[in-house]
Amino acid sequence: MIRVERPKIVITGIGIITAHGAGDAVNWSKTAAGESGIRPISAFDASSYRVNAGGEALCLDEIIQQTPETRRFDRASHLLIETVRQALMQAQLRHAMHTERLLVSLGTTLGGMISGERFHREVLAKGLGKARISLLSDYYAHHQAINLFRTLNLAGDFRVFSDACTSGANAIGHAFRALRTGAADIAICGGYDTMTEFTFAGFSSLMAMTRSLCRPFDRERDGLVLGEGAAVFVLETRDHALNRGAALLGEIAGYGESADAYHMTTPDPSAAGAVLAMRRALDDAGTPDIDYINAHGTGTQLNDAMESAAIRTVFGGRNGLPPVSSIKPVIGHLLGGAGAVEAAISLFAIRNKFLPPNLNYTTPDPACDLNVITEGRNCQVTTVLSNSFGFGGSNAALVIREVM
Amino acid sequence: MSVIIAGTGVVSPIGIGNKAFLQSLQSGVSGIRMSALHTVPCGEVAREALDAILRDRRFRRAASFSRFALAATQLALADAGCESVAGESSALVLATMHGASNYTQEFHREIVLQGIDGASPMLFADSVLNAAAGNVSLCFGIRGPAHTIIGGPTAFLKSIRLAKDLLEQKEATMVMVVASEELNEIELSCYSRLGYGPLAEGGGALLLTASHPGDGNPCVQILAGASFCNPADPHHALDTAVSECLEDAGIRSPEIGRILTDCNDLPERLGGIPCFSPAAGTGQAFAASGSWLTIAAALLLRPGAAPTPAFPDPEKKATLVCAADDGGVASAVLIARRSR
């Protein structure tokens, strides 16, 4: 069968903000070193919870560019805008935007939930008629995209995906497809989510959070740790990037997605949906050899067992398994931001030829018989598979590759 | 390849099901009234009629947000004469702005007033914005792509465009495009204070499939879809969305017979084309309203759809559906009859 040549989609700008800090240098150096960004929560009073630690992006408060127009923005808008600023600066795109067909493709699970919480607390304290409606101006999950357009004077199309923990990966995947079919010239894509008591309480009520350390794939793992953050890529076709003299940082080579149709919060133990998403991504990328798998690896019993089964199904026996790590122990589970941040870390692994460690892994679990990276090491990484799985049975996988 | 609307399903304050919805539209019935539950007039869905459609007991405690989506999907499948959409080649795109706002509010209320020990995990699980998509996927066995797109009526039109892309890129062979919104007392109060309203709740669904020349009977097809955001110039956003949509479809403005829209400020190029909106009778239901605009357009184009004084048969075969959200966001979709 003749395979139709499709344009290569390259990454020309990256923005990232997490508990490690802002920018690729600090995020890579700390992730590669296995340095934990998990600290006691400061965003709200977590003293009544069994767990009170998370990965907050405390650096955000220092870099927010506050203006009269932005002072009502939710933390989520600031997180998104500052991340996009980084990406556009690296891509050297600020003044070219209005002549291009722009697609902004974003993923978030919560949108401006912090603003929603503040508003509702006022409702409960003062009554519905006295709560400040202005607090809802940045609550809905598409408002942050509109604020981004307004603040950076953008014009173009946008989509906001809210697919739980696959939101960021799906946003990148769909931007990738749009560019490949010529539906846009430039895409700004990624995901974001903030630390909110609503979500913290939610995962706490589900008994999903670790009471000690997040230990993906470890036999003693007992849950996830939450975090906040964002990552954004600037994507374009290789020809478009070369024509304007942009630096090519990496390539999105493939994308696959699926749904479990099994349960709202529990992954399908057969891993069929995860396998489908991973295989679709690999087929889309031309079935390359995978040098590293950046796992979803939440540290929960069920997700890690399911993901392990999926990886073994796709890649065969233990000796053939690519090395695997999850970075969630160092920055937390960023929900809508997870897929995007982890795709960024995957790219950094390629650019630095180094495999980041899976922190806190000490005791192998036969149910998670993977080639887990216990210590970071140098490696000729050229192609990475990044997995994301979420509530509602959502599955997504991205293949990220070195630019050839 | 064409993308055709194989089936539609409506859950609205003016009727559940295509026939009831269309008859109410054509006769100008209003579904807006005061109710026992809410303090301002609004368009509510008759719950007892919904219960008759949703027989799957797994979802009896699901939020209205999920139940409207499930019912609309069930109706669209029945309309299409399709027994099942289960499988890896089926996809789902669901649009919403508010999600399960009642469960969200109640869960947060429990946290604030009772602390974490009083918070119900079931409320949290069903409050996530993709809960309805998860439940539809689960109920109908949809195992291909499943997405939730956020926004007002434009989000539904964007979802149609995304579904069209999935079909054309062969990522799926059928896509269920759904919208759902539920009423919530806080939102009713806030929107009323801001001068919006009356609000409504409900859902809508389209089953889209790929069709090839020579397939089947005359039907209604999606020709094109486009969207644009320009907060600095909302009129430009709508004009751009409409013009890109027409250009993609290879259609000129004079070939449009009818416009379904809630927009007041239409581009000049559309001057003189008859405009219709269900909102006067249904109320405003954000993403669900986008589905009602589209479904109304599709039902009126169906072969055999009897013209009425309110909806005369257009001489031309193309209908434009367009919508705008606050913040300079606009979307447009062009649909038309397709001959055999």
HADDOCK unambig.tbl for C-alpha pairs under 7 A between the chains (distance, minus, plus):
assign (segid A and resid 49 and name CA) (segid B and resid 116 and name CA) 6.84 0.50 0.50
assign (segid A and resid 109 and name CA) (segid B and resid 129 and name CA) 6.75 0.50 0.50
assign (segid A and resid 133 and name CA) (segid B and resid 190 and name CA) 6.59 0.50 0.50
assign (segid A and resid 140 and name CA) (segid B and resid 97 and name CA) 6.94 0.50 0.50
assign (segid A and resid 141 and name CA) (segid B and resid 150 and name CA) 6.40 0.50 0.50
assign (segid A and resid 142 and name CA) (segid B and resid 150 and name CA) 5.83 0.50 0.50
assign (segid A and resid 142 and name CA) (segid B and resid 151 and name CA) 5.77 0.50 0.50
assign (segid A and resid 146 and name CA) (segid B and resid 327 and name CA) 6.22 0.50 0.50
assign (segid A and resid 149 and name CA) (segid B and resid 231 and name CA) 6.86 0.50 0.50
assign (segid A and resid 150 and name CA) (segid B and resid 231 and name CA) 5.72 0.50 0.50
assign (segid A and resid 150 and name CA) (segid B and resid 232 and name CA) 6.93 0.50 0.50
assign (segid A and resid 154 and name CA) (segid B and resid 230 and name CA) 6.98 0.50 0.50
assign (segid A and resid 155 and name CA) (segid B and resid 229 and name CA) 5.66 0.50 0.50
assign (segid A and resid 155 and name CA) (segid B and resid 230 and name CA) 4.81 0.50 0.50
assign (segid A and resid 156 and name CA) (segid B and resid 228 and name CA) 5.18 0.50 0.50
assign (segid A and resid 156 and name CA) (segid B and resid 229 and name CA) 5.32 0.50 0.50
assign (segid A and resid 156 and name CA) (segid B and resid 230 and name CA) 6.82 0.50 0.50
assign (segid A and resid 157 and name CA) (segid B and resid 227 and name CA) 5.75 0.50 0.50
assign (segid A and resid 157 and name CA) (segid B and resid 228 and name CA) 4.41 0.50 0.50
assign (segid A and resid 157 and name CA) (segid B and resid 229 and name CA) 5.60 0.50 0.50
assign (segid A and resid 159 and name CA) (segid B and resid 149 and name CA) 6.86 0.50 0.50
assign (segid A and resid 160 and name CA) (segid B and resid 149 and name CA) 5.61 0.50 0.50
assign (segid A and resid 160 and name CA) (segid B and resid 150 and name CA) 5.58 0.50 0.50
assign (segid A and resid 161 and name CA) (segid B and resid 147 and name CA) 6.72 0.50 0.50
assign (segid A and resid 161 and name CA) (segid B and resid 148 and name CA) 5.63 0.50 0.50
assign (segid A and resid 161 and name CA) (segid B and resid 149 and name CA) 4.89 0.50 0.50
assign (segid A and resid 161 and name CA) (segid B and resid 150 and name CA) 6.49 0.50 0.50
assign (segid A and resid 162 and name CA) (segid B and resid 129 and name CA) 6.25 0.50 0.50
assign (segid A and resid 162 and name CA) (segid B and resid 130 and name CA) 6.18 0.50 0.50
assign (segid A and resid 162 and name CA) (segid B and resid 148 and name CA) 5.28 0.50 0.50
assign (segid A and resid 162 and name CA) (segid B and resid 149 and name CA) 6.24 0.50 0.50
assign (segid A and resid 162 and name CA) (segid B and resid 150 and name CA) 6.87 0.50 0.50
assign (segid A and resid 163 and name CA) (segid B and resid 130 and name CA) 5.47 0.50 0.50
assign (segid A and resid 163 and name CA) (segid B and resid 147 and name CA) 5.88 0.50 0.50
assign (segid A and resid 163 and name CA) (segid B and resid 148 and name CA) 5.85 0.50 0.50
assign (segid A and resid 164 and name CA) (segid B and resid 130 and name CA) 6.52 0.50 0.50
assign (segid A and resid 198 and name CA) (segid B and resid 108 and name CA) 6.38 0.50 0.50
assign (segid A and resid 201 and name CA) (segid B and resid 116 and name CA) 6.20 0.50 0.50
assign (segid A and resid 202 and name CA) (segid B and resid 121 and name CA) 6.37 0.50 0.50
assign (segid A and resid 202 and name CA) (segid B and resid 124 and name CA) 5.47 0.50 0.50
assign (segid A and resid 205 and name CA) (segid B and resid 116 and name CA) 6.98 0.50 0.50
assign (segid A and resid 205 and name CA) (segid B and resid 119 and name CA) 6.51 0.50 0.50
assign (segid A and resid 205 and name CA) (segid B and resid 120 and name CA) 6.66 0.50 0.50
assign (segid A and resid 205 and name CA) (segid B and resid 121 and name CA) 5.07 0.50 0.50
assign (segid A and resid 206 and name CA) (segid B and resid 121 and name CA) 5.47 0.50 0.50
assign (segid A and resid 257 and name CA) (segid B and resid 144 and name CA) 6.90 0.50 0.50
assign (segid A and resid 257 and name CA) (segid B and resid 145 and name CA) 5.47 0.50 0.50
assign (segid A and resid 258 and name CA) (segid B and resid 143 and name CA) 5.64 0.50 0.50
assign (segid A and resid 258 and name CA) (segid B and resid 144 and name CA) 4.41 0.50 0.50
assign (segid A and resid 258 and name CA) (segid B and resid 145 and name CA) 4.63 0.50 0.50
assign (segid A and resid 258 and name CA) (segid B and resid 146 and name CA) 6.71 0.50 0.50
assign (segid A and resid 259 and name CA) (segid B and resid 142 and name CA) 6.87 0.50 0.50
assign (segid A and resid 259 and name CA) (segid B and resid 143 and name CA) 4.38 0.50 0.50
assign (segid A and resid 259 and name CA) (segid B and resid 144 and name CA) 5.56 0.50 0.50
assign (segid A and resid 259 and name CA) (segid B and resid 145 and name CA) 6.13 0.50 0.50
assign (segid A and resid 259 and name CA) (segid B and resid 146 and name CA) 6.07 0.50 0.50
assign (segid A and resid 260 and name CA) (segid B and resid 143 and name CA) 5.75 0.50 0.50
assign (segid A and resid 261 and name CA) (segid B and resid 137 and name CA) 5.18 0.50 0.50
assign (segid A and resid 261 and name CA) (segid B and resid 138 and name CA) 3.93 0.50 0.50
assign (segid A and resid 261 and name CA) (segid B and resid 141 and name CA) 5.39 0.50 0.50
assign (segid A and resid 261 and name CA) (segid B and resid 142 and name CA) 6.20 0.50 0.50
assign (segid A and resid 261 and name CA) (segid B and resid 143 and name CA) 5.89 0.50 0.50
assign (segid A and resid 262 and name CA) (segid B and resid 138 and name CA) 5.73 0.50 0.50
assign (segid A and resid 263 and name CA) (segid B and resid 138 and name CA) 6.73 0.50 0.50
assign (segid A and resid 264 and name CA) (segid B and resid 134 and name CA) 6.09 0.50 0.50
assign (segid A and resid 265 and name CA) (segid B and resid 125 and name CA) 6.94 0.50 0.50
assign (segid A and resid 392 and name CA) (segid B and resid 130 and name CA) 6.59 0.50 0.50
assign (segid A and resid 392 and name CA) (segid B and resid 131 and name CA) 6.10 0.50 0.50
assign (segid A and resid 392 and name CA) (segid B and resid 134 and name CA) 3.98 0.50 0.50
assign (segid A and resid 393 and name CA) (segid B and resid 134 and name CA) 6.47 0.50 0.50
assign (segid A and resid 394 and name CA) (segid B and resid 146 and name CA) 6.91 0.50 0.50
